[in-house]
Amino acid sequence: MPLAKYKRMQSYANCFIFASSSKAVNMRSDCPLNFGVEIFGDRWSLLIIRDLMFFGKRHYNEFLDSAEEISTNILADRLTMLEKEKIIQKRNDKDHKQKLVYSLTQKGIDLVPVILEIGYWSEKYANSLNPNRDVILGAARKDRQKGITKIKNRLHKEHIHP
């Protein structure tokens, strides 16, 4: 590749570079898409976030009971990573002192539009989906912005100020 073309491509790529205070230590690049993928881009992390947002799951064993059947070691790893990145937080359960309760942080709640857009994209292109998908997509079907606001407000009450 000619040097001029490489520098032009590098210049375009630099348009996407940004700084973050929670930047992962071993990121492959400073691209914002890469940043997102490295933090929550694997399917297990997204499914944990989905379960917190839409299915009211808050305890370790509840995540294990999901239809996707995550293994215990993967679940523990993803919960630790999501907590480290301040997308979720864990606290001791008030009712059961030996249990931990996981909840979304504001940073996690701000992923609502991303999760919904993945859902809309999937609905458009998947051959078949669970008819219960309205649990996730229903609130924002008619008006995405109002739906997003409604979901965020609900999550804020449930997770930030229970």
C-alpha positions in Angstrom: 0.0 0.0 0.0 1.4 3.4 -0.9 2.5 5.5 2.1 0.1 8.4 1.1 -2.9 6.1 1.0 -1.9 4.5 4.3 -1.6 8.0 6.0 -5.0 9.1 4.6 -6.6 5.9 5.9 -4.9 6.5 9.3 -6.2 10.0 9.3 -9.8 8.8 8.7 -9.4 6.2 11.5 -8.2 8.9 13.9 -11.5 10.6 13.5 -12.9 7.8 15.6 -10.3 7.8 18.3 -11.4 9.1 21.7 -10.4 9.1 25.3 -12.2 7.3 28.1 -11.5 7.3 31.8 -12.5 3.6 32.0 -10.4 2.5 29.1 -9.6 -1.2 29.3 -5.9 -1.9 30.0 -5.2 -4.2 27.0 -7.4 -2.7 24.3 -6.4 -3.4 20.7 -7.1 0.1 19.5 -8.6 3.4 20.6 -11.5 3.1 18.1 -14.9 3.7 19.8 -16.4 0.6 18.2 -13.5 -1.5 19.5 -13.9 0.1 22.9 -17.6 -1.1 23.0 -16.9 -4.5 21.7 -14.1 -5.1 24.2 -16.3 -4.1 27.1 -19.7 -5.6 26.3 -19.4 -7.1 22.8 -19.4 -10.8 23.6 -22.7 -12.5 23.7 -22.6 -13.4 27.4 -22.1 -9.8 28.6 -24.9 -8.6 26.4 -27.2 -11.4 27.7 -26.4 -10.5 31.3 -27.2 -6.9 30.7 -30.4 -8.0 28.9 -31.4 -10.1 31.9 -30.8 -7.2 34.3 -32.7 -4.8 32.1 -35.7 -6.8 31.0 -36.1 -9.9 33.1 -35.5 -8.7 36.6 -32.6 -11.1 37.2 -30.4 -9.8 40.1 -28.8 -12.9 41.6 -26.0 -15.2 40.3 -28.3 -18.3 40.2 -30.9 -16.4 38.2 -28.4 -15.7 35.5 -27.5 -19.4 35.4 -31.1 -20.2 34.8 -31.3 -18.2 31.6 -32.2 -20.2 28.4 -28.8 -19.7 26.9 -27.2 -21.8 29.7 -24.1 -19.8 30.6 -21.4 -21.8 32.4 -20.4 -20.8 35.9 -16.9 -19.8 35.1 -18.0 -17.6 32.1 -20.7 -16.0 34.2 -18.3 -15.2 37.1 -15.8 -13.8 34.6 -18.3 -11.6 32.8 -19.9 -10.3 36.1 -16.4 -9.4 37.3 -15.6 -7.6 34.0 -18.9 -5.7 33.9 -18.4 -4.6 37.5 -14.8 -3.5 36.8 -16.0 -1.5 33.8 -18.7 0.1 36.1 -21.6 -1.2 34.0 -23.0 -3.2 36.9 -22.5 -3.1 40.6 -22.9 -5.7 43.3 -24.1 -5.4 46.9 -25.0 -7.7 49.7 -28.6 -8.7 49.6 -30.5 -7.2 52.5 -32.8 -10.2 52.8 -30.2 -12.9 52.4 -26.8 -11.9 53.8 -25.0 -14.7 51.9 -26.3 -13.6 48.5 -25.1 -10.8 46.3 -27.5 -8.5 44.3 -26.3 -7.2 40.9 -27.7 -4.0 39.5 -27.1 -1.7 36.6 -25.2 1.5 37.1 -26.0 4.6 35.1 -23.4 3.6 32.6 -25.2 0.3 32.2 -28.6 1.9 31.9 -27.3 4.1 29.1 -26.9 0.9 27.1 -30.7 0.7 26.6 -30.7 2.2 23.1 -27.9 -0.1 22.0 -29.7 -3.2 23.3 -33.0 -2.1 21.7 -31.3 -1.4 18.3 -29.7 -4.9 18.4 -33.2 -6.3 19.1 -34.8 -4.3 16.2 -32.0 -5.4 13.8 -32.5 -9.0 14.9 -36.2 -8.8 14.5 -35.8 -7.5 11.0 -33.3 -10.2 9.8 -33.9 -13.3 12.0 -35.9 -16.1 10.5 -37.7 -16.8 13.7 -37.8 -15.2 17.1 -39.4 -15.9 20.4 -42.9 -14.3 20.5 -42.0 -13.0 24.0 -39.6 -10.5 22.4 -42.1 -7.8 23.1 -40.8 -7.9 26.7 -37.7 -6.1 25.3 -38.9 -4.3 22.1 -42.5 -3.6 23.0 -42.1 -0.4 25.1 -40.3 1.4 22.3 -42.1 0.0 19.2 -44.3 3.0 18.4 -41.9 5.8 19.5 -38.3 4.7 20.1 -37.3 7.8 22.1 -40.3 7.7 24.4 -39.8 4.0 24.9 -36.1 4.4 25.7 -36.9 7.1 28.2 -39.6 5.0 29.8 -37.3 2.0 30.1 -34.4 4.1 31.5 -36.7 5.7 34.1 -37.9 2.2 35.2 -34.4 0.9 35.4 -33.2 4.0 37.3 -35.9 3.4 40.0 -35.1 -0.4 40.1 -31.3 -0.2 40.1 -30.1 3.2 41.1 -32.7 4.1 43.7 -34.5 0.9 44.7 
